Structure formats: C-alpha cells, structure tokens
Amino acid sequence: MDEGESDAGTLELTFLGTRGEIEARSRRHRRHSSLLVQRDEVRIMIDCGTDWLGRLHGVAPTAIVLTHAHPDHAAGLAEGAPCPVYATKVTWDLIRRFPIADRRRLPLRKSIMIDGVRFKAFPVEHSIRAPAVGFRVSADGGCFFYVPDVAGIHDAAHALRGINVYIGDGATMKRSMVRRKRRTVIGHAPISSQLDWCEKVDVRRAIFTHCGSAIVRGDARKLNAALRRIGRQHGVEARFACDGDRLSFPDSGYRRW
C-alpha cells in the first residue's frame, strides 16, 4: 500500500447500483453504477448517474466523487448536489452548467483525504469526450481500486499493486469492446483482460460492476459460475456485484441484502 493508507475506523462499501449505460434492467442490476463508501458517519458516493436524479435524499451522501462526465456517472447531479462534489478539471468543464454549489477539484496521481478516506485518481483509457479516472481508495488498513468504465489503465502495476480488491468494468465477459480512435484506446476491456491485470500484480479478489446487457439479462447462476472459472485461471476470486451488495474492511466480508 501507499504510505499513509491506513487510518482508524471501519470501512464499508455498498453497491448502490451495478447497471451500465444500457436499456436492460433486472432485480439484481437496476440502477446505474454507484458505490457508497461508509466510514463512521461519513458517506462518500462514487458516481451519480441519471438513475439517481431526485433520489439523493435516500442516499444522504456527505461527499460525491466522480470518475467521469458520462450521463450514467454524473447526470444525477443535473439539479445540484446536497454536499461537496469532487471531480477532475476536465469533468468539471463538461458538467459546468450543473448547479453544484460546492465544487472541489481532484488532482491526478496525487492522494487527497476526503473525510478521512484517502483517494488517488489514476487516468484510465475509456473515452475521448469524457476522460475518466479510476480511484485507489484506502482507509482502515484496507485498499481497493474502483474503475467502472475502463479500456486500459496507465501504469496498472502502480495503480493496482497492494490492493485488497479490484472493482472493475463488467460490460462484457470475454468479448472485447475496446477500439482505437485517433490513436487513443477507448471502450470497455473484457473481464478476462482485467483479471489478467490483477494476476500480474498479485491481486486475488475482483468484483465487477457496471454490468452490460448480456450480464443483466442473463442467468445469474450460470454467469457467476463462468466468472469463477475464468477467475480461477488467473488465480483470482471473482464475482459480479448486484445492487445492494456490501463489502466490509478489513475482514473483506461480502454479503447481500
């Protein structure tokens, strides 16, 4: 872990939503991907897509952090926010018309503390129009990397080394949705590629959110069995997240509502 990543308290993650920017919905994957990071009275919401417009009162975040400006990650703030919002400069430029009172800029590749939880934003390949970041998040002796939209990670070894859990892009299992545009890699890396990244830096647990149509519509039991098999090939315990799932640190206990 990076120096200073351990802090006092308890850390709990709740997958508020696990659906990508698709029309399909299911009981397991109903709302746009969002993660709630709780530490004592702190409630940090990562991403706030269209499905969360008008619903923030039920989440009661104390801070909101954005990975990028695509609607399924930021449009829930189109009518404002009840708390400070953190985003990179390029994301702020793209959502500048949103009536957000407390705007805070996230630096790249530099750790900052948000209400006692350490965030470090790493640029990732995903979109030209809405450049994205992934977050290395740490507190309480636990550390995870959250990147719901990703085609590639710059310096993946640095970003992922020493984390307890990788939380990645579940758009597709094996079929690549990565393409090149003006010499830039964009789209979504398949889960199989992301597990390869984990294997190379000895990350042993992976959870996939931002699920694509085939996963949202498919047979959950068969899909999870297939994912476990692929994970074992890489030495990684892998599973899909569902809306409402919870993960706690430091014991990394995983449970479903």
RAHU-V159675 format. One line per field, one symbol per residue. ss: DSSP state (A for helix, B for strand, O for the rest). phi: phi as a letter, one per 40 degrees, with the letter a starting at -180 (. if undefined). psi: psi as a letter, one per 40 degrees, with the letter a starting at -180 (. if undefined). Layout:
ss->???
phi->???
psi->???
//
This chain:
ss->OOOOOOOOOOBBBBBBBOBOOOOOOOOOOOOBOBBBBBBOOBBBBBOOOAAAOOOAAAAOOOBBBOOOOOAAAAAAAOOOOOOBBBBOAAAAAAOOOOOOOOBBBOOBOOOBBBOOBBBBBBBBBOOOOOOBBBBBBBBOOBBBBBOOOOOBBOOAAAAAOOOOBBBBBOOOOOOOBBBBBOOBBBBBOOAAAAAAAAAAOOOOBBBBBOBOAAAAAOOAAAAAAAAAAAAAAOOOBBBBOOOOOBBBBOOOOBBOO
phi->.cdgccbchbbbbbccabcccbccbaccbbbddabbbbafccbcccgacdcccgbccccfccabbbcacddcbbccbcbhacacbbacdccdccbccccccbbbccccfbcbcbfgbcbbcbcbcaaccbdbbbbcbaaggbabbbacbababcfdcccbcgccabbbcbcacbccbcabbfgbcbhbccddccccdcdcbgcbbabbbfccdccccccdcccccccccccccbgbcbaccbdgcbbbbccfcbabc
psi->iiheehiiaihhhhgdieiagidiiiddgdiihihhhhhbehghhhigadeeheeddddfieihhhdaeideeeeeedeaieiihhiiddddddfdehghdghhhhihfhhihhfehhhhhhhihdiddghiiihhhiifeihihhgehhdihhfddddeheidhhhahfdiddhhfhihhfehhiahiiddddddddddefhehhhhafiiddddeihddddddddddddddefhhiiiiiheiihiieefhhii.
//
